[in-house]
Amino acid sequence: MGRMSSRARVSPPPPDLRRAYERNLRVYYVFKLLSEMWLLIPIFVAFLLLDRGLSVGQVALIESPFWLMATLAEVPTGAVADRWGRRVSLLLGAVTTTVAMFAFGLADTIPLILGSYMLWATALTFTSGADAALLYDTLRQLGRERDFERFAGRGAALSAAGVLAATLAGGPVAGVVGMQATIFLSAGTMALLAIATALFREPPHHETGAAPASYLRGIREAARTIRERPAVLALMPLGGVLTTCPMVMVILIQPFLLSHDVPIGWEFSLLQVPMWLGSVLGGLLAFRLLRLGGTPGALAIVALLATIGFAGAAAWDHIGALAFIALIPLARSVSGPLTIGYINHRVPSDQRATVLSLNLMVYSVALVPIMPVLGLVADRLDLPATFAVAAALVGGLSLISGLLWLRVHRAHPLADEPLGLPRMAEHALGAPLASGLEGDPEA
């Protein structure tokens, strides 16, 4: 059986549909801006530590079942997007996240907190992968799929900008109305997100002439698609390392500030800004790094930045270590568009959301053991030791998984792969692209 190409041409849409798809691109930016604009971001760990009496280790420990639930729900919710539409999945995510945030604010025991976490984790999986799949399918209808990394990078920057705005406001709001009320206010952002989501026009996401697969069959076909594309399969562990290790800073940044006697309020928010500015910068740099070094070079830079960030924070137990900490989310914001774009270019449209969910499931699996381990180190030793362990993890695991992926990447080239400038110059002079950035399609 011949393998389906993910590069099948589509007919240009009629003018009214073209305008709708072009509007999708604008709505996508609004969606990404609102998607994580939660006022609770700069205070939710402090809320658990100060109002609910948990330790850093306990906060990290309850993150483990959160990511386990995200793992279990990722593929089923991704298949919803492929079977019934990306827009439906995104709406479910926005509404369910609203309910989860209210539940989290009300929860006053560990079992109730865990219950709100389980609902929250499920809600987020309705969005993960579906937003990227909708963007790629929209660009494909417009004949602009090669611009995916550019739009996804801007989207990542806007998402980080939303987080930044919430970070700036969350501390002062909590200082006035209290941390619990701030969590309730955060749920209001999700109502706005649901309204924005309703404005999307669902683009076709099945190959021409193909009938939608059944729910379970769609999951099986997505798994087979990954197995048949070795470069996609090999990238997943590397992407998991580069995405999950920086995620631990979401848990550690607030204990870091509290350990340096920073009170809840303007200062508490303001000192978290450098971390989220790093996320904004990373999203804007993703496409430029791709053009400069190709996917391998850009991912190598990401791994180096994350390792330096954790190592610097470990070596300098001072509030000034925030300069190093800012490198960590920057690395994550670069790696996201790069890895998602790499996968999008290699999989068929009718399996894209499910495949991306399988990819994100790897990230969730990695966080299940990492969070408790780092939390235990924080409770038994201190935060600098925790940063040192994280630096060893991201540095060592990215080196191993990166070398394994690079070997497979070179052996399974894809036509029209985004080229880094050094390889483009080499190709212009007639040299072969031995690195595997151009050749017969992998699929």
N, C-alpha and C positions, 0 to 999 in steps of 0.2 A: 504493500500500500504506500503510495507516495505521500510525503509529508506536506501539510498545508503551509503555504507561505503566509507570513504575517504582513507582506508588502503588496497584497492584491490591490489593484487600482480600483477606485470608486468613481462613479460618475459624478460630475459637478452637480450640486444641489440647485434647485430652482431659486430665484431671487429671494422669495419670502423665507425659505428655509435657510438660505445662506445668511440672511440678516439675523435670524434666530440663533444660528450657530455662532455668529460673530458676537451676539449679545451674551452667549454662554461664556465667552472669554472674559468679558467684563464682570459678569456675575461670579465667575470663578474667583476673581480677585477679591470681591466682597466676601465670598464664602470663606476664603482662606484667612482674611483679616479677622472675621468674627469667630472662626472655628475654635480658637483657644483663647479668646479674650475674656478670661475669667478673673474677676477681682480676687478670687481666693488664691490665685497662684503664689503671691509672695507671703501668704500667711497660713496655708493649710497645714504644713508640717508643724509650724509653731502652735497652731490650734490644737493639734493632737498632743504636742509636748506639754503645753501650758494649761489648756482648758480640759483636756481629757486624761492628763497624767501619764502618757506613754513615754518610754525611753526611745532613743534613736534606734536601738536594736529592734524594739517592738514595732516601730514605724516601718523599718525596712522589712521586718518579718511579715507583716500583713500585706506588703507589696507583692510577696511571693504568690499567694493565692490570687491576687489581682491579675498578675501576668499569666498564671495558670489558666484562669477563666478566659483571659484574652486568647490564649492558645487554643482552648477547646472551642471557642466561639468564632475564631477568625475565619476558618474555611466555610462553615455553614452560612455565616453572614455574607462572606464574599460571593458565595454561590447565589445568594438572593439577588445581588446586583447583576450577575450574569443572566439569571433566569427571568427576573421581573423588572429589572432596570436599575441603573445607577441612581437615578433621582429618588426612587422609592426607598432605596437603601439609605441614602443620605438623610431623607426626611425621618426615617425610623431612628437613625442615630441622634439627630437633633432633639427629638421629643424625649427619647429614653434618657439622654444625658441630663435633660432638665429635671426629670423625676429623680434621677440618681443624686444630683446635687442637693436637692431638698432633703432627701433621705440622709445624706452624709451630714448635713447641718444639724439634723435632729438626733442623730445617733450619739448615745452617751455611754455605750458599753462596747467592748471589743467585738462581740458577736454582731451587734447592730452595725458597727463600722464596717465589718467584713461583708455584711449583706449589701450595704450601699456600694462597696467596692466591686462586688460581683456584678451588680446591675450596671455600674459605671463602665466596667471593663467590657461587658457585652455591648453597651451602647457605642463605645469607641470603635469596635470592630465593624459596625455597620458603615462607618465612614472610611476607615483605613482601606486603601486600595480602590474604593469606589470613586473617590474624587479624582484620583490620577487616571483611572480608566475613562471617566467621563471626559476629562480634558483631552486625553489622547484620541478618543473616538471623535470628539468635536474637531480637533485639528486635522484628523484624517479626512473628514468630510470636506474640509476646506482645502485639502491638498497641502497641508502645512505640518505634517507629523514630524518632520525633521527639526521643527522648532520646539519640540516638547520640552527639552531641557531648559530652554530659555524661559518659557512660560512657567514651568514647574519651579524653576529657581526663583522667579519673581514671586510666585505663590508662597514658597517657603519663606521668603523675605517678609512678605505681608503677614503671614502667620506669626512670624517672630515679632513683627511690629505690633500686632495685636496683643501678644504676650507682654511686650514691653510697655504698652499703654496700660494694661491691667496691672502690671508690676508697679508702675509709678503711682497708680491710684489706689491699689489695694491696701497698702500699709496705712496711708492717711485716713482712708475710709474706716478701716478697722480700728484705728486709734480713736475715732469719733463715735461710731455706732457699735463697735465690738466685732470680734472675729466671726461669731455665729451669724450675725445679720449680714456680714459681708459675703459669706458663703451663700446665703439666700439670694442676695442681689446678683450673684454670679449666674444663677439659673436664668435670669432675665435675658442675658446675652443669647442663650440658646433659643429663646422665642424669636429673637431677631434673625438668628441663623436659619430657623425653620422657614421664615418668610422669604429669605434670600434663596434658599434651596428650591422653593416652589417656583421660582422664576426660571429655572433651568429648562431647556428644551432637550428632551432625551434624544441623543443621536443614535442611529442604527449601530448595534453592537454585535450583529451576527454576520458572518461572511455571506456574500451574495448567493442566494439560492439555498441557504442552509436554514433548516428549521431549528427553533430553540431547543436545546437539549433539556431533558428532564433534570430535576434538581440534583439527584444522586449521580446521574450519568455525567452531569457537568463537572462535578467534583472529581470523578474518576478520570475524565478526559483531561482535566487540568493537570492532575498528577502525572498522567502519561506524557503530556506535553513537556513537562519539566524533565522527566527521565530521558526524553528524546532530544533534549537540548542540553548537552553536557556543560556548556559555558554558563547557562542560567543556573543549573544545579550547583556548579562549583562556586558561583558568586555568592550564593546565599549565606554560607558561613562567614565570609568576609564582611558582607553587608550587615550581618547580625552583630559582629564584634564592633564595627564602627558606629552602629546605631545604639546598641544597648549600653555599652560602657559609658558614653557621655550622658545617658539617661539618669545615671546614679546621682548626677549633680542636682537634679530636681529635688532629691531627698536630702542631700548633704549641705546645700548652700545655706538653708535657714539655720540648722544647728551650728554651722560655721559662724554665722553672724551672732547668734546667741552666745556662743562660746567667747566672743570678743565683746560681750556686754552691750550689744546694739539693741536699743529698745524698739518695740513695735511702734511704727509711725513713719514719718517722712524718711528718716535716715534708713530705716529697715528696708523700705522700698527702693530708695535711691541707690543703695549699695548693691542691689541685685541687678541694676540696670546694665552694668558692663557685660554680664553674662548674656543677657538677651540682645544687647547690641551686637555681640559676637554672632548670634543666630541670624540677625538681619544681614550682616555683612557676608556670612557664609552663603546664604541663599542667593545673594547678588553675584558672588564670585563663582558659583557652581559652573555656569556655562563658560565663563572665561577660562577657568582652569581646565575644562574639558577641551577647549580649543587649543590651549597651550601645550598640554601634555597628553591628550587622549585620556581614555578612561583609566588605564594603568597608572599613568603619572599623577593624575588628579587624586586617585584613591591612596597612592603612596603619601602624598602631601597631607591628606586627611589623617592618616594613621600617625604620622609624625607630629602633627599639631596636637592631637588628642593626648599622645604620650607625654609631650613636653608640658602640656597644661596640667596633667595630674602630677607629674614629677616636680614641677615648680611649686605647686600647692603643698606637696609633701615636704619639700625642703625649706619652705619659708612659712612658718606659723605666725603670720601677721596679716592684718586686714589688707595690706598691699598685695597679698597673693591673689586677690581678685583679678589682677592683670593676667595671671596665668590661667585662672579658672575660666576667663572669657574665651580662651582658645578652644575649650572643650565643646560648648554648644556650636561654635563656629564650624568645627569639624563635622559635627552631626548634620548641620544644615547643608553642607556641601555634599556629604555622602548620600543623603536621601534622594535628591533629584538625579544624581549620577547612577545609582543602583536601580532606581525605578525606571529611568529612561533606558538603561541597558536591557532590562527585561522587556519593556514595552516594544522595543524594536525587534524582538525575537519571538513573540507569541501572537497567535491569532486573536482577533477582536472579541470573538464570542467566548473566550476563556480568560480574557485579560484580568478582570477583577478577581476571579478565583485564583489565578496564578499569583497575582500580587498579594492576595490574602495568605496563600501558602508561604510566600516569601516573608511577610510580616509575622507569620506564626513562628518562624525561626527566631526572630528577634524576641518574641515573648518567651519562648522556651529558654533562651539564654538568660533572661532576667530572673527566672524562677530560682536558680541556685545562686546567682550573683548577688542579689539584694540581701538575702539573709547572711551570707558570708561577710559582706562589707559591714552590715549592721552589727554583727558579732564583734568584728574587729573594732568598730567605733565604741561599743560598750565596754569591751575588755581592755582595750588600749586607749587610742585617742584618734582624732580626725586626721592628723598628719600621717599616721600609720595606715589609715583607711585609704587616703589618697595614694600612698606608696603602693599598696596592693593593687589598686585600680590601674596605676601606671604600668605595673608589671603585667597585668591581664591584657590591657589594650595593646601594649607594645608586643608582647610575645605572641598572643593569639592572632593579631593582624599580620604579623610577619609570616607565620606558618600558613594561615588560610590564604593570604595574598599570593604567596609563591605557588601554592597548589592551584589557585584560580588562574594565575597568569599562564601557567603551562597549558591548561585546557583552553583558555582564551585564544592563545596563539595557534592551537591545533584545530580550532573550529571558528574560522573567520566568517564574517557576515558582510555581504555587499552593502555599500553606502554607510559603513560605520563612521560615526563622527571622528574625524582625524585631528590629532594634535598637530600644532604647527611644525614641529621638527619632522614628523612623518609626512606631512603635506609637502614640505620642501624636498624631502627625499624622493617622494613619488613624482614630483614635477620634473626632477632630473632623470626620470626613467628607472630609478632603482626599484627593486621588488619590495613590497611591504611585508617583510618576513615576520613582523610582529603580529600579523593576523588581523590588522585593522581593515583589510579589504580583501575580497575574494568571493567565492561562491557562497550563497546564503547558507547559514547553518540550518535554516528550516525553510 
